[in-house]
Structures are given as structure tokens and as C-alpha cells.
Amino acid sequence: MSRKIKLIWDFRGPASAKTAEHHEIHLKEYIAIEKLPLNITGFKIVNDMHATAFMVVTDENMIQVRDALKPHRGEVYVESQKS
């Protein structure tokens, strides 16, 4: 079984929540276009000036997605993780 990687984009400023929410739409579109095996995305509001958007990919797809979408950071995804 392949490891899952959570790729994360950080957004800052007063519009960060709306920007992260909108970015998730584009992540879902990318998953559909590229026919990626996972469809785990989301966004999280950290505080009123910081929000994140994320998508989960497999090890096999990580480099392709990283190079195309340039996330700010990544971490190993744990199934029980909600966001």
C-alpha cells in the first residue's frame, strides 16, 4: 500500500479563508483532469489572517503534482486526520 502525502497551500491576509476555499475548487478540478487515484481535498481556517487548502496524493503522484501545482509544504497524511 502506498503512502499518502498531504500537500498544503498557505494563504494569509484578511481574504485568506475565501482564497483557500476557492483554491480547493481548483484542486478538485486538477484531480478530475489528471484522473488521480485519490479525491481528498479540503481547506482549514487557522485564524482570521491564515487559512490553508490541501489535497492528498499518493507517493507515486507526489512529484507530478508538486511540480505542476507548487504547494508550500507537505506532510505524511494519516487516515484519521480530518484536515
Protein Blocks (a to p, Z undefined) as FASTA:
>chain_A
ZZddddddddedjklmmmmmmmmmmmmmmmmmnopabdcdcdddfblmbccddddddfkl
mmmmmmmnopabdcdddfklmZZ
